[in-house]
Amino acid sequence: MILRGLVLFLQAKLPDALAQLVDLLKLDPDNEKAKTLRSRVKSISQHKDSGNESYRDGDWHSAARSWTTALEVSFVVVIVRFYSI
């Protein structure tokens, strides 16, 4: 199930990835990899949403900063997860 969550994340399906990881943690609440990935996906989603909101408000610099942070966090997830699974 964690691999499915990672694949959904890599496909940029953040809500689906988060739902998959939440379901996994209901079955295995002590799964540290799932906890870490869920935390990162939530963080990325929050930064992405913050950037979208800033963009709608016309605050381009804040939007760019939020999106950049989301990309930096997602890059770490890809590198760490790809080599540790």
Secondary structure, 3 states (H helix, E strand, C coil): CHHHHHHHHHCCCHHHHHHHHHHHHHHCCCCHHHHHHHHHHHHHHHHHHHHHHHHHCCCHHHHHHHHHHHHHHHHHHHHHHHHHC
